[in-house]
């Protein structure tokens, strides 16, 4: 149907046409593409600084691929004490709850930690697709 360059009385109306065209363009630009939730599964313990930086890169990669990354090991250490067994268990539990809300689990790197194995097993039990990527962000055809 589109926007008419003429008003209701049939007169050429470039000002109104331009204003309505700009509104239409803005509405089209603000419409969002569907972005699925993906759970980022990568090491945390060990070289924490490096692993956090890598998790950030993996999360950015997910965003670039039109996904919404869920990366609990970037979030929970900000306010929970990983050295406290009680807080660690609670953080792990909350991460598992988030995992079940995701459409996919993306596993990064060649090292699969015990925590990562638990996350992968949970995804498989819940029939959530698991994809594997290298540290260089290249998808691997099969699991490690």
Secondary structure, DSSP 8 states (H G I E B T S, - for coil): ----SB-TTS-B-HHHHHHHHHHHHHHHHH-----EEEEEE---SSSHHHHHHHHHHHHHHHHHTTEEEE-HHHHGGGTS-TTSHHHHHHHHHHHHHHHTT-SEEEEESS---HHHHHHHHHHHHTT-EEEEE-TTS-EESS--
